[in-house]
């Protein structure tokens, strides 16, 4: 039963660290950009878009399709950065606790 007790302590410690990571991610931001910085999009660490900055030179009716593509590209860039940041936080959180391949936290 000693191993079970130790395991429960590890689970409780991990839950506490998970709450800390969640709070940290809520405060963190990432910025994605496209079109050599003509479109910039900022997201929280949890994936909520918080800001969109569009260079005025793109605000022409004939540039609509390009602008839409640049916004999508900036969002993808920011999302990839957010996911990388989260993966790094989770890696530090689960250090020493082997997880099956493909298993992601939080569930």
PyMOL commands that set and color helices and strands:
alter all, ss='L'
color gray80, all
select helices_A, chain A and resi 2-27+56-58+61-93
alter helices_A, ss='H'
color red, helices_A
select strands_A, chain A and resi 29-34+39-44+49-54
alter strands_A, ss='S'
color yellow, strands_A
deselect
rebuild
show_as cartoon
